[in-house]
Amino acid sequence: MATLQKIRSKGPLLLAVIGLALFAFIAEEAFRSWQTSSNNSKQQIGQIAGEDVSVQEYQNLVDELSDVFKLSQGTNTLTDDLMNQIKDQAWQNFVNYKLVSAECKKLGLKVTDAELQAIINEGTNQMLQGTPWVDQSTGRFDKDALKKFLAEYNRMDLSQLPSEYAEYYQRLYKFWQYVEKTLRQNTLIAKYQSLLANSFISNPVSAKASFEGRNVSKDILAVAVPYSALDSTAVTLTDADIKKIYEEKKEMFRQTVETRDIKYIDILVTPSQDDKVAMLGEMEELAAELNATADPINIVRSSNSLMPYTGLAVKKSVLPTEVANALDSVGVGVLYKPEFNISDNTYTTFKYYGKVNQPDSIEFRQIQVSAETLDETRKLADSIYTALKGGADFETLAQKYGQSGTTTWLTGAQYEGANLDAQNTQFVKTILGLNVGDPQLVNFDQFSAIIEVKNKKAYTEKYDVAVIKKLLDFSKETYNKAYNDFSAFVAANQKLKDIEANAEEAGYKLLSRKDLYNNEHNVAGVSNTRDALKWIFDEAKVGEVSPLYACGNNDHLLVVALTGVNKEGYRPFEVAKSDLRAEALRTKQAEKILADIANVKSIDQAKAVANAKSDTIRHITFSAPAFVGMTISSEPALSGVVAQAKKGAFAGPVKGNGGVFMFQVINEEQGTEKFDEKTEEQRLNQTALQAASQYTYDLYQKAKVKDNRYLYF
């Protein structure tokens, strides 16, 4: 049990900040959708290479990754945004591994137990650095601490531990199982990627060419005929010209999944002036209660303040900005009257009780005592404490009762601003009040503990301030008016053309969105719009208008119209035409200029061409695109041709991004860097490894991955 006690960085605070909350709501919604769906192909979360991925399989992955995030961040809850990231990461990890493992199976690639153990023994992998088994004194992963934990966990009788600690150890063990599984998967993926990278064979010839492309630079006298110098009537651009470019670059317009184009009206319901007046009245009443009460903790808690108060002093940086800024002008025992803060739309009032100089870091050790009944717990704790006062060794006693007795640190960051319950508040106050080297027996509601403070440091000023901070929200009446008004508008405008014609006059803004994907978590950036997303992808026909959706945090009203369906495959020419017009025009302009300079054979003749500009461009290398000030353009094609040109020779023409170029090399320089074949090949190998990392796109297309998660968001 020694290792277990060592890695418990927060001691009894884990009662407050570590929990095992499963995301049952996802499963509930998923199975509800599964039961109501009439389309059998969509009863699965997706499909990879013809193999269905079940809702429950995906749910398990989300739960697993959620618990990892909770344990890593020391929290019970995850924000909606973070949950969405977790859902996407779980899916991405699963798909990538499925795709790669299938290829590795064909190739005979695998990760052995010995390889995995070698990675753990080395301890440098980034995943290992993010685990609790890191030696805080060295910052390195401690494989021995992990081994001790696993050995002790396998011997442990969890039924003999308090439920909170048993839960924590189980979560910690599951955390390690996730790390071990992910290490194995990532190592296999890295092997496959390395195999692909090494197929781009680096050799002495390519190494030498790469080195020279970076270290040989040339200066040129360049003549440019900018496209911008041509008269607008100089060339005629037709659809056929653009179509030619489209056929050449058609792959750029390949769409791998269907998307939707929509128009929508999103209304954010905001508080009215009456709501603001009512909130100010409520805050004034709360301020009066706070000023009169001897129990500010209960007043703050019952007010549902955004800033919790436990009676513990906190650093000024923990307090809301408006409170921290006002402290120096508010006397002890004085109430700060409610004020509105436009920056975060809140009202704030507070009472200042005083300032103390407290340690921000306290090193302590403890023996926690928990028996079958509370009476037995108290008796056992008394006997342990008596033995300790009689001269018994602290660590020996702790080990007798399955604990290490080693020290841990309590810091202000662990409790300041946290919504601690009474038991954890008592625990922190006890440690703050104990003298160094003076063990004390402390009885809590469900257990007892013998606590000894070994060190206190980082003394700093802290402030005892009871803050009531509340968001200015809209009233039910305000919401109902916004809902009824918008509902009447939607009812009177059931067709897209009507909404387009009447939205502005009614005071609503009609917005557009192109290429909405079904794997997005919301519509129009508004949370809780799953029903709207399902309507768009599952039910709507082009031109139809959706029902009115109440969404967001019950503060948004949304109506959507489907304006287009972009099928999987190549985007039609008419859709791509606008994106290609500029490039097609440059091509026509280049053709005109090339025809005009067909007989130019020298730099002097080039300078005499109509609309030509000349300048010296220095330090051009093959490895980087040249920037040409005359045309204000980056010119990779020019860099490539210059690299091959001989000093003194006239070269060109070169069709570029900003114009057509002709040039003469006037100087060539060799850089000071010395050629090292091995180093250069390693550089090329690294480049190849980056190129090989793009393999997932091809595997994804080959496997025909289907992502139907939008049905279950």
NORKA-V159811 format. One line per field, one symbol per residue. psi: psi as a letter, one per 20 degrees, with the letter a starting at -180 (. if undefined). A space follows every 10 residues. Layout:
psi: ???
This chain:
psi: ighghginij biihhhiprm oqmhhggghg hghghipioh ijjqhapoli pqoqghgggh gggghghggg ghilqhqqrg ghhhhggggg gggggghggg hgghghijpr orhhgghhgg hgjiphhhij rilpohhijq pohhhggggg ghghiqnhii qqhhhggghg hhghghhggg ghggghhggh gghhgghiim pprhghgggg ghhhipqqpq oqppnqhiiq qhjhqpprhh ghhggghhkh hhkpphqqrq prqqpppopq qrhhgggggg gghhghgggh hhqimhghgg giilqioqpi ipqrqhihqq ghghhigijp rpjqpoqpqp ohhjlqqpqr ppirqqoqpi ppprqqoppp agrhghgggg gghggghghj jqpghggghh kkrhjrqrpp qhhhhpiqmq rhghgggghg ghiqqpjnqq ppprhirrqo ppphqprlpr pqpopopopq porqrhgggh ggggghhhgg himiqghggh higghijqpp rqpqmpqijq irpkjprlkg hgghggihhq qpiqprrppp bblkjqppqq ppiqpoqpbp pqghhighhi gghhghgghg ggghhhjhjp irhghghiqp jqqqrppqlp qhiqpqpohh ilqpnhhggg ghhiqqpiqp qaqpoahiap qqrppiqpqp ripppogggh hhghhhghhg hhijhhgghg ghilppokhh ij.
